[in-house]
Amino acid sequence: MLQNKNILIGITGGIAAYKVCELIRLFKKNGANVKVTATKNALEFVTKLTLETLSQEPVYLEQFSIEEKKPEHISLCDWADVFVIAPASANTIGKIANGVCDNLLTSLACAFQKQIFIAPAMNTGMYNNFAVQKNIEILENNGIKIIEPETGFLACGTNGKGRLAEVSEIYSVVESYFEKKQFLKNKKVVVTAGGTKENIDPVRYIGNYSSGKMGTAIADAAAIAGAEVVLIKTFDIDRNYKTVDVKSAQDMFEAVKKEFVDSDVLIMVAAVADYRPETVQDLKIKKENNDSFTIKLVKNPDILSEMCKIKKTNQQVIGFCAESNNLIEYAKEKIKRKNCDYIIANDISKKETGFASNYNEVFVIDKHLNMTKIEKDTKENIAMKIMELLYGKNN
Ligand SMILES: Cc1cc2nc3c(=O)[nH]c(=O)nc-3n(C[C@H](O)[C@H](O)[C@H](O)COP(=O)(O)O)c2cc1C
């Protein structure tokens, strides 16, 4: 279940820090990739050398070192599928619950948009303290999974609640999270993303503002859900699933036809140009020779419609509909005209949820024109909510 999953472990300054060495080993043994971030105080309890040897990665400590071209708290967020903070001290719990970001671990927790697990461990007095209890409640109410401490004999000599949950328990909570998420296991999902580029001459093209963020988020969500993913894209991005690079609508059409044959689901998120220049000039068009010129455009293939025409009963085709006005009306008309299984409609006129934004707000419309609104959220969260709504276990 954990094969190739990227697990970020956060260690704070508690006596139970040594137990997390065993957790790292367990995750690694079961195929996960592990990176560790630790607070300065955590290293009073367990050495950097031990953590680096076990994880086979550098331990991330510094907020202000930029080794992977992006600030560490952003690149690690991109990399990790889940963030497991164990042991979580009363101090760090308080900071995360209140949005304090004064070290790499707390900045990561603030920026992280996927699942965070927190395993508190502390003396019973600290655990029962009103502020700690209130902070844990805040974390739980905001989607963080708390792996409760156990009752027993504590390192400080007292007997009570506060001992770090067993390493095997932390492991199985994380494992069952991934298990539940595997609702697309054994399915092949093809996703298109980005805006196509239609050449005019060797240096110019007709394009659009699509950033490819929503399509990438959909492909990532399908991969997290266990699907075999193929992302057909018009921009540079590295992923650990199959990607196919295309430029024009026609290239994309060819790539989609090839990948669709043995797929279960096609999700067309790309902004495909409706038209392309009828002829592409071999040489750069020179302004010296032309005061004006006309480009004749011809229609591109409608990839979504074409795939809907050939889809078999066991295949689904999902279209995206980006409109700047009359969103729902156009979306409903589109699903009927194109005969796709679902249309995801989003309003690109809204600045905060438009093309290049990290946020979106969508309406999922099915064949019978039933509509579900997914409220404004990050594109990653919207993508996961769409996949859960359409293919999650409860469906
Ligand atoms: C020997 C020792 C053991 C400690 N154990 C814990 C603990 O289990 N849980 C906890 O919340 N704090 C514990 N503390 C206190 C934390 O180390 C302290 O609050 C620190 O500021 C936490 O920093 P951090 O959250 O940045 O790692 C311990 C301190 C010492 C000296």
Ligand as a Chemical Component Dictionary entry (heavy atoms), coordinates in Angstrom:
data_LIG
# 
_chem_comp.id                   LIG 
_chem_comp.type                 NON-POLYMER 
_chem_comp.pdbx_formal_charge   0 
_chem_comp.three_letter_code    LIG 
# 
loop_
_chem_comp_atom.comp_id 
_chem_comp_atom.atom_id 
_chem_comp_atom.alt_atom_id 
_chem_comp_atom.type_symbol 
_chem_comp_atom.charge 
_chem_comp_atom.model_Cartn_x 
_chem_comp_atom.model_Cartn_y 
_chem_comp_atom.model_Cartn_z 
_chem_comp_atom.pdbx_ordinal 
LIG C1  C1  C 0 14.042 15.859 28.735 1  
LIG C2  C2  C 0 12.897 16.619 28.115 2  
LIG C3  C3  C 0 11.828 15.920 27.646 3  
LIG C4  C4  C 0 10.736 16.591 27.084 4  
LIG N1  N1  N 0 9.685  15.875 26.603 5  
LIG C5  C5  C 0 8.638  16.510 26.071 6  
LIG C6  C6  C 0 7.551  15.774 25.562 7  
LIG O1  O1  O 0 7.527  14.544 25.593 8  
LIG N2  N2  N 0 6.515  16.450 25.038 9  
LIG C7  C7  C 0 6.498  17.810 24.972 10 
LIG O2  O2  O 0 5.517  18.378 24.475 11 
LIG N3  N3  N 0 7.532  18.523 25.437 12 
LIG C8  C8  C 0 8.609  17.927 25.973 13 
LIG N4  N4  N 0 9.669  18.646 26.436 14 
LIG C9  C9  C 0 9.624  20.114 26.301 15 
LIG C10 C10 C 0 9.922  20.540 24.871 16 
LIG O3  O3  O 0 11.205 20.048 24.483 17 
LIG C11 C11 C 0 9.864  22.046 24.760 18 
LIG O4  O4  O 0 8.548  22.491 24.967 19 
LIG C12 C12 C 0 10.388 22.556 23.446 20 
LIG O5  O5  O 0 10.215 23.955 23.382 21 
LIG C13 C13 C 0 9.674  21.935 22.260 22 
LIG O6  O6  O 0 10.195 22.479 21.073 23 
LIG P1  P1  P 0 9.697  22.076 19.620 24 
LIG O7  O7  O 0 8.220  21.983 19.658 25 
LIG O8  O8  O 0 10.168 23.203 18.722 26 
LIG O9  O9  O 0 10.379 20.822 19.257 27 
LIG C14 C14 C 0 10.759 18.000 26.999 28 
LIG C15 C15 C 0 11.867 18.696 27.453 29 
LIG C16 C16 C 0 12.914 18.013 28.020 30 
LIG C17 C17 C 0 14.103 18.799 28.496 31 
# 
loop_
_chem_comp_bond.comp_id 
_chem_comp_bond.atom_id_1 
_chem_comp_bond.atom_id_2 
_chem_comp_bond.value_order 
_chem_comp_bond.pdbx_ordinal 
LIG C1  C2  SING 1  
LIG C2  C3  SING 2  
LIG C2  C16 DOUB 3  
LIG C3  C4  DOUB 4  
LIG C4  N1  SING 5  
LIG C4  C14 SING 6  
LIG N1  C5  DOUB 7  
LIG C5  C6  SING 8  
LIG C5  C8  SING 9  
LIG C6  O1  DOUB 10 
LIG C6  N2  SING 11 
LIG N2  C7  SING 12 
LIG C7  O2  DOUB 13 
LIG C7  N3  SING 14 
LIG N3  C8  DOUB 15 
LIG C8  N4  SING 16 
LIG N4  C9  SING 17 
LIG N4  C14 SING 18 
LIG C9  C10 SING 19 
LIG C10 O3  SING 20 
LIG C10 C11 SING 21 
LIG C11 O4  SING 22 
LIG C11 C12 SING 23 
LIG C12 O5  SING 24 
LIG C12 C13 SING 25 
LIG C13 O6  SING 26 
LIG O6  P1  SING 27 
LIG P1  O7  DOUB 28 
LIG P1  O8  SING 29 
LIG P1  O9  SING 30 
LIG C14 C15 DOUB 31 
LIG C15 C16 SING 32 
LIG C16 C17 SING 33 
# 
